[in-house]
Amino acid sequence: MRTYEYSKKWQQLLTPEIVNMLSQIHEFKGEQKLYVEAQSDTLTQLVEIAKIQSTEASNNIEGIYTSDDRLKKLLANKTTPRSRDEQEIAGYRDVLASIHEDYDYILVRPSYILQLHRNLYKFSGKSIGGNYKNADNVIAEEDAEGNRFVRFHPLAAWETPEAMESICAAYDDAIHHSDADPLLIIPMFILDFLCIHPFNDGNGRMSRLLTLLLLYRSGYIVGKYISIEKAIETTKDTYYEALQSSSQDWHEEENDYSHFVRYMLGVILSAYRDFSARVKVLATSGMSKPDRIREIIKDTLGKITKTEIMQKCPDISQVTVQRTLNDLVKNGEIVKISGGRYTSYVWNKEK
């Protein structure tokens, strides 16, 4: 049986690159705490946007979809699920909400993880919800030609209950009885969870929900305002590459956690940077809507799309955004980079 001793392994991860990322996240965390305490009411829009993006992105990664209109109605509890996909989306919605609201009371214990998994499937009526896998499973992929191959053999079904007890105990020991930074222990735990692959279905979505839970319990609540799941979806190829690199030789206890740790720290750091940028937008709420759009583009390093602008300003209509973009292009303040549906804009630094 594999052993899990995070308290003895985390120091191996303290490379200059990782230490630098940790320092930046710690600094952003302090800034966020001050802003949340002073302006909590103004962040409601960010919370609602993050809920939608998180639910959509985490399910999309697993090939679970519905229309934008149906998604919004499901998240607002204004409709009931009509399909298997919508049942699973509704389950994710409720588990995400419970983590947002009750993370202090959801302990890192197998019984709580099983409860979350049961709730994930509560609309589907599947018996797999809240139960460990009853047969060995594999993690498979398809190449560009459609050929299916096994990427990883998870732990055997009979070993799963004991392994889940072990990783929870190892996490608790590292968090409460060592000097380890939680930002190192969390991705180590998630990597092991994914390698164990404890459920017949829902392992990927559970790993992202658990990531949020562990971050919140350690005081890193950026995922409440900026969707970490969305960041993972947009870097899905890099996510799978990091996961594959860190799971190599996992059964022999010779795997290197650093690949997955670096990836997850990058995602968290990106979320904090995004939060900081959006806070600046909220701080300019006294400006006119065209001026706010202008400032967003001016403060963006590189190009930005109309969709990204609308995500940063959910209170501004698409018509107003497009009219402002047209005016800024006409005045020469921004440059339009045509690309069909991917058309973007950059600030004209030459003017």
Backbone hydrogen bonds in HBPLUS format (Angstrom, degrees):
<---DONOR---> <-ACCEPTOR-->    atom                        ^
c    i                          cat <-CA-CA->   ^        H-A-AA   ^      H-
h    n   atom  resd res      DA  || num        DHA   H-A  angle D-A-AA Bond
n    s   type  num  typ     dist DA aas  dist angle  dist       angle   num
A0008-LYS N   A0005-GLU O   3.05 MM   3  5.62 155.7  2.11 114.0 121.3     1
A0009-LYS N   A0006-TYR O   3.04 MM   3  5.06 150.9  2.13 103.3 112.3     2
A0010-TRP N   A0006-TYR O   3.12 MM   4  5.91 147.6  2.23 164.0 161.3     3
A0012-GLN N   A0009-LYS O   3.14 MM   3  5.78 148.0  2.25 116.1 124.3     4
A0013-LEU N   A0010-TRP O   2.98 MM   3  5.52 159.9  2.02 115.4 122.0     5
A0014-LEU N   A0011-GLN O   3.26 MM   3  5.53 170.5  2.27 111.6 114.4     6
A0015-THR N   A0013-LEU O   2.76 MM   2  5.70 139.1  1.93 107.5  95.1     7
A0019-VAL N   A0015-THR O   2.89 MM   4  6.05 169.3  1.90 165.4 168.8     8
A0020-ASN N   A0016-PRO O   3.00 MM   4  6.07 153.3  2.07 142.3 149.2     9
A0021-MET N   A0017-GLU O   3.12 MM   4  6.40 153.3  2.19 144.1 150.9    10
A0022-LEU N   A0018-ILE O   2.90 MM   4  6.18 158.9  1.95 153.0 159.0    11
A0023-SER N   A0019-VAL O   2.99 MM   4  6.21 158.1  2.04 147.2 152.7    12
A0024-GLN N   A0020-ASN O   3.12 MM   4  6.37 157.5  2.18 146.6 151.8    13
A0025-ILE N   A0021-MET O   3.02 MM   4  6.26 162.4  2.05 152.1 156.7    14
A0026-HIS N   A0022-LEU O   2.93 MM   4  6.15 160.9  1.97 153.4 158.6    15
A0027-GLU N   A0023-SER O   3.09 MM   4  6.31 153.3  2.16 144.3 151.1    16
A0028-PHE N   A0024-GLN O   2.98 MM   4  6.27 163.4  2.00 152.5 156.7    17
A0029-LYS N   A0025-ILE O   2.82 MM   4  6.00 154.7  1.89 151.0 158.5    18
A0030-GLY N   A0026-HIS O   3.20 MM   4  6.47 152.9  2.27 143.9 149.0    19
A0031-GLU N   A0027-GLU O   3.20 MM   4  6.54 158.0  2.25 148.1 153.8    20
A0032-GLN N   A0028-PHE O   2.85 MM   4  6.09 161.9  1.88 156.5 161.6    21
A0033-LYS N   A0029-LYS O   3.01 MM   4  6.19 161.0  2.04 148.8 153.5    22
A0034-LEU N   A0030-GLY O   3.27 MM   4  6.50 160.1  2.31 146.1 150.2    23
A0035-TYR N   A0031-GLU O   3.12 MM   4  6.40 159.9  2.16 150.3 155.7    24
A0036-VAL N   A0032-GLN O   2.80 MM   4  5.98 169.4  1.81 163.4 166.1    25
A0037-GLU N   A0033-LYS O   3.08 MM   4  6.16 159.7  2.12 146.3 151.4    26
A0038-ALA N   A0034-LEU O   3.19 MM   4  6.33 146.2  2.31 139.2 147.8    27
A0038-ALA N   A0035-TYR O   3.12 MM   3  5.13 120.2  2.50  94.0 108.9    28
A0039-GLN N   A0035-TYR O   2.70 MM   4  5.69 154.9  1.76 158.8 165.4    29
A0042-THR N   A0039-GLN O   3.06 MM   3  5.57 134.9  2.27 113.0 124.3    30
A0043-LEU N   A0040-SER O   3.24 MM   3  5.48 159.1  2.29 107.0 113.3    31
A0046-LEU N   A0043-LEU O   3.06 MM   3  5.31 117.2  2.47 103.0 117.8    32
A0047-VAL N   A0043-LEU O   3.13 MM   4  6.48 155.8  2.19 155.1 162.0    33
A0048-GLU N   A0044-THR O   3.09 MM   4  6.40 162.5  2.12 155.6 159.1    34
A0049-ILE N   A0045-GLN O   3.01 MM   4  6.22 163.1  2.04 152.8 157.4    35
A0050-ALA N   A0046-LEU O   2.93 MM   4  6.04 161.6  1.96 148.8 154.2    36
A0051-LYS N   A0047-VAL O   3.01 MM   4  6.25 152.9  2.08 148.2 155.1    37
A0052-ILE N   A0048-GLU O   3.25 MM   4  6.52 162.6  2.28 148.1 151.3    38
A0053-GLN N   A0049-ILE O   2.96 MM   4  6.21 172.8  1.97 158.3 160.2    39
A0054-SER N   A0050-ALA O   2.78 MM   4  5.78 161.0  1.82 150.2 155.9    40
A0055-THR N   A0051-LYS O   3.07 MM   4  6.12 169.2  2.08 147.7 150.7    41
A0056-GLU N   A0052-ILE O   2.99 MM   4  6.08 167.0  2.01 153.0 157.2    42
A0057-ALA N   A0053-GLN O   2.83 MM   4  5.77 167.2  1.84 148.6 153.0    43
A0058-SER N   A0054-SER O   3.03 MM   4  5.91 167.4  2.04 146.8 150.9    44
A0059-ASN N   A0055-THR O   3.38 MM   4  6.28 155.4  2.45 136.6 142.8    45
A0060-ASN N   A0056-GLU O   2.86 MM   4  5.97 151.8  1.94 148.0 157.2    46
A0061-ILE N   A0057-ALA O   3.03 MM   4  6.24 154.0  2.10 153.5 158.2    47
A0062-GLU N   A0059-ASN O   3.03 MM   3  5.31 133.6  2.25 102.9 115.1    48
A0064-ILE N   A0059-ASN O   2.89 MM   5  4.97 161.0  1.93 138.2 137.1    49
A0063-GLY N   A0060-ASN O   2.87 MM   3  4.88 164.2  1.90 109.6 113.1    50
A0071-LEU N   A0067-SER O   2.86 MM   4  6.04 157.3  1.91 152.2 159.2    51
A0072-LYS N   A0068-ASP O   3.06 MM   4  6.28 163.0  2.09 150.0 153.1    52
A0073-LYS N   A0069-ASP O   3.14 MM   4  6.38 156.9  2.20 145.3 151.7    53
A0074-LEU N   A0070-ARG O   2.85 MM   4  6.05 156.0  1.91 150.8 157.6    54
A0075-LEU N   A0071-LEU O   2.93 MM   4  6.16 160.9  1.97 152.5 157.5    55
A0076-ALA N   A0072-LYS O   3.00 MM   4  6.12 138.7  2.17 137.8 148.7    56
A0078-LYS N   A0073-LYS O   2.84 MM   5  5.04 168.6  1.85 157.9 156.4    57
A0077-ASN N   A0074-LEU O   3.09 MM   3  5.01 158.8  2.13 101.7 107.3    58
A0087-GLN N   A0083-SER O   2.94 MM   4  6.21 145.1  2.06 145.8 155.8    59
A0088-GLU N   A0084-ARG O   3.12 MM   4  6.46 153.5  2.20 149.5 155.5    60
A0089-ILE N   A0085-ASP O   2.92 MM   4  6.21 149.4  2.01 147.8 157.5    61
A0090-ALA N   A0086-GLU O   2.92 MM   4  6.03 159.1  1.96 145.0 150.0    62
A0091-GLY N   A0087-GLN O   3.06 MM   4  6.29 150.1  2.15 138.8 147.0    63
A0092-TYR N   A0088-GLU O   3.00 MM   4  6.22 155.9  2.06 142.7 148.8    64
A0093-ARG N   A0089-ILE O   2.91 MM   4  6.17 159.5  1.95 150.0 155.9    65
A0094-ASP N   A0090-ALA O   3.14 MM   4  6.43 156.4  2.20 146.7 151.0    66
A0095-VAL N   A0091-GLY O   3.06 MM   4  6.33 160.4  2.10 151.9 157.2    67
A0096-LEU N   A0092-TYR O   2.84 MM   4  5.96 166.9  1.86 158.8 162.8    68
A0097-ALA N   A0093-ARG O   3.01 MM   4  6.19 154.2  2.08 142.2 149.5    69
A0098-SER N   A0094-ASP O   3.00 MM   4  6.23 155.1  2.06 144.4 150.6    70
A0099-ILE N   A0095-VAL O   3.02 MM   4  6.30 151.7  2.10 148.3 155.7    71
A0100-HIS N   A0096-LEU O   2.95 MM   4  6.22 159.9  1.99 151.0 156.7    72
A0101-GLU N   A0097-ALA O   3.00 MM   4  6.17 155.1  2.06 148.0 154.4    73
A0102-ASP N   A0098-SER O   2.75 MM   4  5.52 154.9  1.82 144.6 151.8    74
A0105-TYR N   A0102-ASP O   2.86 MM   3  5.51 152.4  1.94 122.3 130.5    75
A0106-ILE N   A0103-TYR O   3.33 MM   3  5.16 160.1  2.37  99.2 105.0    76
A0112-TYR N   A0109-ARG O   3.07 MM   3  5.40 123.8  2.40 107.5 121.0    77
A0113-ILE N   A0109-ARG O   3.05 MM   4  6.35 160.9  2.09 158.2 164.3    78
A0114-LEU N   A0110-PRO O   2.88 MM   4  6.06 158.1  1.92 153.8 159.4    79
A0115-GLN N   A0111-SER O   3.08 MM   4  6.25 145.3  2.21 134.0 143.3    80
A0116-LEU N   A0112-TYR O   2.96 MM   4  6.29 156.7  2.02 150.3 155.5    81
A0117-HIS N   A0113-ILE O   3.01 MM   4  6.25 158.0  2.06 146.0 152.2    82
A0118-ARG N   A0114-LEU O   2.89 MM   4  6.10 151.6  1.97 144.3 152.3    83
A0119-ASN N   A0115-GLN O   3.00 MM   4  6.28 156.7  2.06 148.5 154.1    84
A0120-LEU N   A0116-LEU O   2.97 MM   4  6.24 138.3  2.15 141.2 153.1    85
A0121-TYR N   A0118-ARG O   3.16 MM   3  5.50 141.0  2.32 103.5 113.4    86
A0122-LYS N   A0119-ASN O   3.27 MM   3  4.85 171.5  2.28 100.6 102.2    87
A0124-SER N   A0121-TYR O   3.12 MM   3  5.33 142.7  2.27 104.4 115.2    88
A0131-ASN N   A0128-ILE O   3.12 MM   3  5.44 153.0  2.19 138.4 133.2    89
A0133-LYS N   A0198-PRO O   2.75 MM  65  5.85 159.6  1.79 151.1 150.4    90
A0139-ILE N   A0152-PHE O   2.94 MM  13  5.15 168.9  1.95 163.1 162.7    91
A0151-ARG N   A0139-ILE O   2.71 MM  12  5.63 151.7  1.79 151.2 161.2    92
A0152-PHE N   A0139-ILE O   3.20 MM  13  5.15 153.1  2.28 140.0 143.7    93
A0141-GLU N   A0149-PHE O   2.87 MM   8  5.56 158.5  1.92 160.8 167.3    94
A0149-PHE N   A0141-GLU O   2.85 MM   8  5.56 157.7  1.89 156.3 163.2    95
A0143-ASP N   A0147-ASN O   2.96 MM   4  5.44 154.1  2.02 143.4 148.6    96
A0146-GLY N   A0143-ASP O   2.90 MM   3  5.28 163.8  1.93 116.6 121.2    97
A0159-GLU N   A0156-ALA O   3.05 MM   3  5.44 141.4  2.20 108.7 119.5    98
A0160-THR N   A0157-ALA O   3.18 MM   3  5.28 150.6  2.27 103.7 112.3    99
A0163-ALA N   A0159-GLU O   3.08 MM   4  6.20 157.0  2.14 153.9 161.1   100
A0164-MET N   A0160-THR O   2.93 MM   4  6.13 158.5  1.98 163.0 167.7   101
A0165-GLU N   A0161-PRO O   3.13 MM   4  6.40 154.9  2.20 144.6 151.3   102
A0166-SER N   A0162-GLU O   2.96 MM   4  6.20 150.0  2.05 143.6 152.3   103
A0167-ILE N   A0163-ALA O   2.93 MM   4  6.25 160.8  1.97 156.7 159.7   104
A0168-CYS N   A0164-MET O   3.20 MM   4  6.22 158.7  2.24 143.2 149.0   105
A0169-ALA N   A0165-GLU O   3.04 MM   4  6.17 155.4  2.10 143.6 150.6   106
A0170-ALA N   A0166-SER O   2.85 MM   4  6.02 157.3  1.90 149.2 156.0   107
A0171-TYR N   A0167-ILE O   2.90 MM   4  5.99 153.9  1.97 140.2 147.2   108
A0172-ASP N   A0168-CYS O   3.00 MM   4  6.18 165.8  2.02 146.9 150.6   109
A0173-ASP N   A0169-ALA O   2.95 MM   4  6.12 158.3  1.99 147.5 153.5   110
A0174-ALA N   A0170-ALA O   2.99 MM   4  6.16 161.8  2.03 147.7 152.3   111
A0175-ILE N   A0171-TYR O   2.95 MM   4  6.10 160.9  1.99 155.9 161.1   112
A0176-HIS N   A0172-ASP O   3.02 MM   4  5.98 161.7  2.05 148.2 153.1   113
A0177-HIS N   A0173-ASP O   2.80 MM   4  5.23 141.3  1.95 139.6 147.2   114
A0184-LEU N   A0181-ASP O   2.88 MM   3  5.59 162.3  1.91 124.0 129.8   115
A0185-ILE N   A0181-ASP O   3.36 MM   4  6.75 156.1  2.42 146.0 152.8   116
A0186-ILE N   A0182-PRO O   2.89 MM   4  5.88 166.5  1.91 158.6 160.2   117
A0189-PHE N   A0185-ILE O   2.92 MM   4  6.14 159.2  1.96 156.8 161.8   118
A0190-ILE N   A0186-ILE O   2.97 MM   4  6.26 162.8  2.00 154.8 159.7   119
A0191-LEU N   A0187-PRO O   2.90 MM   4  5.95 156.1  1.95 142.7 148.8   120
A0192-ASP N   A0188-MET O   3.11 MM   4  6.36 161.3  2.15 146.8 151.2   121
A0193-PHE N   A0189-PHE O   2.86 MM   4  6.13 154.4  1.93 149.5 157.7   122
A0194-LEU N   A0190-ILE O   2.98 MM   4  6.20 158.3  2.02 149.5 154.0   123
A0195-CYS N   A0191-LEU O   2.99 MM   4  6.26 145.3  2.12 143.2 153.3   124
A0196-ILE N   A0192-ASP O   2.85 MM   4  6.07 150.7  1.94 150.6 158.0   125
A0197-HIS N   A0193-PHE O   2.89 MM   4  6.05 151.8  1.97 142.8 151.5   126
A0206-MET N   A0202-GLY O   2.94 MM   4  5.98 157.7  1.99 148.6 155.7   127
A0207-SER N   A0203-ASN O   2.90 MM   4  6.05 147.7  2.01 143.6 152.2   128
A0208-ARG N   A0204-GLY O   3.22 MM   4  6.57 147.3  2.33 144.9 152.6   129
A0209-LEU N   A0205-ARG O   3.00 MM   4  6.28 155.5  2.06 149.2 156.4   130
A0210-LEU N   A0206-MET O   2.83 MM   4  5.96 158.9  1.88 150.0 156.0   131
A0211-THR N   A0207-SER O   2.99 MM   4  6.10 141.7  2.14 132.4 142.8   132
A0212-LEU N   A0208-ARG O   3.21 MM   4  6.49 159.2  2.26 143.8 147.1   133
A0213-LEU N   A0209-LEU O   3.00 MM   4  6.30 164.7  2.02 148.9 153.4   134
A0214-LEU N   A0210-LEU O   2.89 MM   4  6.05 169.5  1.90 155.0 156.5   135
A0215-LEU N   A0211-THR O   2.99 MM   4  6.13 157.9  2.03 147.7 154.4   136
A0216-TYR N   A0212-LEU O   2.84 MM   4  6.02 168.8  1.85 159.7 162.6   137
A0217-ARG N   A0213-LEU O   2.95 MM   4  6.15 163.1  1.98 150.8 155.7   138
A0218-SER N   A0214-LEU O   3.16 MM   4  6.28 128.8  2.44 134.0 145.9   139
A0218-SER N   A0215-LEU O   3.08 MM   3  5.18 136.6  2.28  97.9 110.4   140
A0220-TYR N   A0215-LEU O   2.81 MM   5  4.96 154.6  1.88 151.0 142.6   141
A0219-GLY N   A0216-TYR O   2.97 MM   3  5.09 164.2  1.99 109.8 113.6   142
A0224-LYS N   A0221-ILE O   3.00 MM   3  5.68 165.6  2.02 121.2 126.0   143
A0225-TYR N   A0222-VAL O   2.96 MM   3  5.56 150.8  2.04 117.1 124.9   144
A0226-ILE N   A0222-VAL O   2.91 MM   4  6.02 155.1  1.97 157.0 164.9   145
A0231-ALA N   A0227-SER O   3.34 MM   4  6.62 152.3  2.42 135.1 141.6   146
A0232-ILE N   A0228-ILE O   3.01 MM   4  6.35 148.1  2.11 146.7 155.6   147
A0233-GLU N   A0229-GLU O   2.91 MM   4  6.20 155.3  1.97 147.1 154.0   148
A0234-THR N   A0230-LYS O   3.01 MM   4  6.26 160.2  2.05 152.4 156.5   149
A0235-THR N   A0232-ILE O   3.16 MM   3  5.16 143.2  2.30  97.6 108.4   150
A0236-LYS N   A0233-GLU O   3.29 MM   3  4.86 146.4  2.41 111.9 106.3   151
A0239-TYR N   A0235-THR O   2.91 MM   4  6.16 153.3  1.98 153.8 162.6   152
A0240-TYR N   A0236-LYS O   2.98 MM   4  6.28 161.4  2.02 155.0 157.5   153
A0241-GLU N   A0237-ASP O   3.00 MM   4  6.22 152.0  2.08 144.2 152.6   154
A0242-ALA N   A0238-THR O   2.91 MM   4  6.10 161.1  1.95 150.9 155.1   155
A0243-LEU N   A0239-TYR O   2.94 MM   4  6.14 157.9  1.99 147.6 154.4   156
A0244-GLN N   A0240-TYR O   2.87 MM   4  5.99 157.0  1.92 143.8 150.0   157
A0245-SER N   A0241-GLU O   2.94 MM   4  6.14 160.2  1.98 147.7 153.1   158
A0246-SER N   A0242-ALA O   2.98 MM   4  6.13 160.8  2.02 148.9 153.8   159
A0247-SER N   A0243-LEU O   3.01 MM   4  6.04 130.3  2.27 139.0 151.2   160
A0250-TRP N   A0247-SER O   3.05 MM   3  5.08 142.6  2.19 134.8 126.7   161
A0252-GLU N   A0249-ASP O   3.24 MM   3  5.31 131.4  2.49  95.9 108.5   162
A0254-GLU N   A0249-ASP O   3.08 MM   5  5.35 164.8  2.10 161.1 156.3   163
A0253-GLU N   A0250-TRP O   2.95 MM   3  5.03 162.2  1.98 110.3 115.2   164
A0261-VAL N   A0257-TYR O   3.00 MM   4  6.13 162.8  2.03 157.3 162.1   165
A0262-ARG N   A0258-SER O   2.87 MM   4  5.90 166.5  1.88 149.3 152.3   166
A0263-TYR N   A0259-HIS O   3.15 MM   4  6.34 158.7  2.19 140.6 146.7   167
A0264-MET N   A0260-PHE O   2.96 MM   4  6.17 171.0  1.97 153.7 155.3   168
A0265-LEU N   A0261-VAL O   2.91 MM   4  6.07 160.7  1.95 152.9 158.6   169
A0266-GLY N   A0262-ARG O   2.94 MM   4  6.10 150.0  2.03 144.5 152.7   170
A0266-GLY N   A0263-TYR O   3.09 MM   3  5.10 117.3  2.50  94.3 109.8   171
A0267-VAL N   A0263-TYR O   3.02 MM   4  6.39 149.4  2.11 148.3 156.9   172
A0268-ILE N   A0264-MET O   2.95 MM   4  6.22 163.7  1.98 152.7 156.5   173
A0269-LEU N   A0265-LEU O   2.85 MM   4  5.97 161.4  1.88 148.5 154.1   174
A0270-SER N   A0266-GLY O   2.92 MM   4  6.02 154.7  1.99 142.1 149.2   175
A0271-ALA N   A0267-VAL O   2.98 MM   4  6.25 150.2  2.07 144.3 152.3   176
A0272-TYR N   A0268-ILE O   3.04 MM   4  6.38 154.8  2.10 148.9 155.1   177
A0273-ARG N   A0269-LEU O   2.97 MM   4  6.24 157.0  2.03 149.6 156.1   178
A0274-ASP N   A0270-SER O   2.92 MM   4  6.12 156.9  1.97 146.7 153.3   179
A0275-PHE N   A0271-ALA O   2.87 MM   4  6.11 153.5  1.94 145.4 153.1   180
A0276-SER N   A0272-TYR O   2.93 MM   4  6.18 160.9  1.97 149.1 153.5   181
A0277-ALA N   A0273-ARG O   2.99 MM   4  6.29 155.5  2.06 147.2 153.6   182
A0278-ARG N   A0274-ASP O   2.92 MM   4  6.18 157.2  1.98 151.0 157.2   183
A0279-VAL N   A0275-PHE O   2.88 MM   4  6.08 147.7  1.99 150.6 159.7   184
A0280-LYS N   A0276-SER O   3.24 MM   4  6.52 147.3  2.36 139.7 147.2   185
A0281-VAL N   A0277-ALA O   3.28 MM   4  6.69 143.4  2.42 137.3 146.8   186
A0282-LEU N   A0278-ARG O   3.00 MM   4  6.38 155.2  2.06 147.2 153.3   187
A0283-ALA N   A0279-VAL O   2.86 MM   4  6.12 145.2  1.98 144.0 154.5   188
A0284-THR N   A0281-VAL O   3.04 MM   3  5.22 144.2  2.17 100.3 110.9   189
A0285-SER N   A0282-LEU O   3.11 MM   3  5.20 151.9  2.19 114.5 113.5   190
A0287-MET N   A0284-THR O   2.86 MM   3  5.60 167.0  1.88 125.9 130.4   191
A0292-ARG N   A0288-SER O   2.99 MM   4  6.28 150.3  2.08 152.0 160.7   192
A0293-ILE N   A0289-LYS O   3.10 MM   4  6.37 159.8  2.14 152.0 156.5   193
A0294-ARG N   A0290-PRO O   2.94 MM   4  6.17 155.9  2.00 145.8 153.0   194
A0295-GLU N   A0291-ASP O   2.96 MM   4  6.18 155.8  2.02 146.5 151.9   195
A0296-ILE N   A0292-ARG O   3.02 MM   4  6.27 151.9  2.10 146.9 154.4   196
A0297-ILE N   A0293-ILE O   3.16 MM   4  6.46 164.8  2.19 153.5 155.8   197
A0298-LYS N   A0294-ARG O   2.99 MM   4  6.18 159.9  2.03 147.4 153.8   198
A0299-ASP N   A0295-GLU O   2.93 MM   4  6.02 149.5  2.02 145.5 152.3   199
A0300-THR N   A0297-ILE O   3.17 MM   3  5.16 155.1  2.23 101.2 108.8   200
A0304-ILE N   A0345-TYR O   2.90 MM  41  5.34 145.5  2.02 140.5 151.4   201
A0345-TYR N   A0304-ILE O   2.80 MM  41  5.34 149.3  1.89 139.8 148.9   202
A0309-ILE N   A0305-THR O   3.09 MM   4  6.42 151.1  2.18 145.9 153.8   203
A0310-MET N   A0306-LYS O   2.96 MM   4  6.26 158.5  2.01 152.3 157.7   204
A0311-GLN N   A0307-THR O   2.98 MM   4  6.25 143.9  2.11 144.6 154.6   205
A0312-LYS N   A0308-GLU O   3.18 MM   4  6.41 143.4  2.32 138.6 147.3   206
A0312-LYS N   A0309-ILE O   3.13 MM   3  5.18 124.5  2.45  95.4 109.3   207
A0313-CYS N   A0309-ILE O   3.02 MM   4  6.27 130.3  2.28 139.4 153.6   208
A0316-ILE N   A0313-CYS O   3.06 MM   3  5.65 171.0  2.07 123.5 126.1   209
A0321-VAL N   A0317-SER O   3.05 MM   4  6.36 160.3  2.09 150.2 155.9   210
A0322-GLN N   A0318-GLN O   2.92 MM   4  6.11 168.5  1.93 153.9 156.5   211
A0323-ARG N   A0319-VAL O   2.92 MM   4  6.09 160.7  1.96 148.8 154.6   212
A0324-THR N   A0320-THR O   2.95 MM   4  6.05 159.2  1.99 147.0 152.7   213
A0325-LEU N   A0321-VAL O   2.91 MM   4  6.15 158.8  1.96 150.9 157.0   214
A0326-ASN N   A0322-GLN O   2.95 MM   4  6.17 159.1  2.00 149.1 154.4   215
A0327-ASP N   A0323-ARG O   3.02 MM   4  6.28 155.7  2.08 145.5 151.9   216
A0328-LEU N   A0324-THR O   2.89 MM   4  6.13 159.3  1.94 153.1 158.7   217
A0329-VAL N   A0325-LEU O   2.95 MM   4  6.13 153.8  2.02 148.9 155.7   218
A0330-LYS N   A0326-ASN O   2.95 MM   4  6.11 160.8  1.99 145.8 151.5   219
A0331-ASN N   A0327-ASP O   2.91 MM   4  6.12 149.1  2.01 145.5 153.6   220
A0333-GLU N   A0328-LEU O   2.94 MM   5  5.27 133.5  2.16 159.0 162.6   221
A0334-ILE N   A0328-LEU O   3.38 MM   6  5.69 153.1  2.46 120.0 118.8   222
A0332-GLY N   A0329-VAL O   3.04 MM   3  5.06 148.4  2.15  99.3 109.2   223
A0348-ASN N   A0333-GLU O   2.93 MM  15  5.38 168.9  1.94 139.4 137.1   224
A0335-VAL N   A0346-VAL O   2.78 MM  11  5.31 159.7  1.82 154.9 162.1   225
A0346-VAL N   A0335-VAL O   3.00 MM  11  5.31 154.0  2.07 144.5 152.9   226
A0337-ILE N   A0344-SER O   2.78 MM   7  5.20 177.7  1.78 154.3 153.7   227
A0344-SER N   A0337-ILE O   3.01 MM   7  5.20 162.5  2.04 146.6 149.2   228
A0342-TYR N   A0339-GLY O   2.99 MM   3  4.90 156.4  2.04 124.1 120.6   229
A0343-THR N   A0340-GLY O   3.21 MM   3  5.46 149.9  2.30 118.5 115.8   230
A0351-LYS N   A0348-ASN O   3.38 MM   3  5.89 157.4  2.44 107.9 113.4   231
